[in-house]
Amino acid sequence: MSNVISNYIDAVRDREHVFDAVAPQINPNLDVRKGCILYMEDVSVSFDGFKAINNLNLYIDEGELRCIIGPNGAGKTTMMDIITGKTTPDTGTVYFGQKINLLQMSEPEIAQAGIGRKFQKPTVFEDQSVFANLELSMACDKRVLQTLFAKLSAEQLQHIEETLELVGLKDQRFLRAGALSHGQKQWLEIGMLIMQRPQLLLVDEPVAGMTHQEMDRTAELLISLEGRHSVVVVEHDMDFVRSIARKVTVLHQGSVLAEGSMDDVQNNARVKEVYLGE
């Protein structure tokens, strides 16, 4: 006990010490040599007899921006729940790269492996500044003493500055997050995920409730992430999807109904029937 107290006092006195809290390197077990970062094969899950996901096969390439669309009940949220460990499927396999079996991992382990998720409703620390939100989200040592007494390194400060620039909140760095507009809160939460340096980023309905100007800025932001991260966007707004889509996957009744460019899926007779109402 005396050693613990002594270490605590030393930490208090050493407030200027720069702790080694550099963000982790890319997961050494993440094998993307075949170009694919996410594999979902023959995945099914039922809830009280309702098959939310039905023999789903989905493959996401490293560095791509993929849009997932589909009517309500198509299985989009359940699909993300499975990827992030919130829901365990009844059958199938889900791999992050060639070697990492996501079905054998907990939610925190999946996040630490390099998968980040943004929910539809932004969840930021409203009483903290924009800068503090990014700092608190940083991929680093989160033990109590290190968190209380660490000083940001030059690399960490640079990472925060680059993220502020990327999400368009440089001028709002000292503003309380609760004072941001709805769209700005969405950008801040994306920034908070970027601070964790995920290799795969899942984004759920990012433009719900946004103005047209905010939607345009969000489109620019997500496109800018392509190549740096693999990004999967679930969205209902077809104009927004059209503005960012490289490849679109249409889900229906828990399976892939169609896949391809936006023009491909829009001209697909089956998609028109079950999704576009034609």
Secondary structure, DSSP 8 states (H G I E B T S, - for coil): -HHHHHHHHHHHHTTT---------S-TT---TTSEEEEEEEEEEEETTEEEEEEEEEEEETT-EEEEE--TTSSHHHHHHHHTTSS--SEEEEEETTTEEGGGS-HHHHHHHTEEEE-SS----TTSBHHHHHHHTSSS---HHHHHH----HHHHHHHHHHHHHHT-GGGTTSBGGGS-HHHHHHHHHHHHHTT--SEEEEE-TTTT--HHHHHHHHHHHHHHBTTBEEEEE---HHHHHHH-SEEEEEETTEEEEEE-HHHHHT-HHHHHHTS--
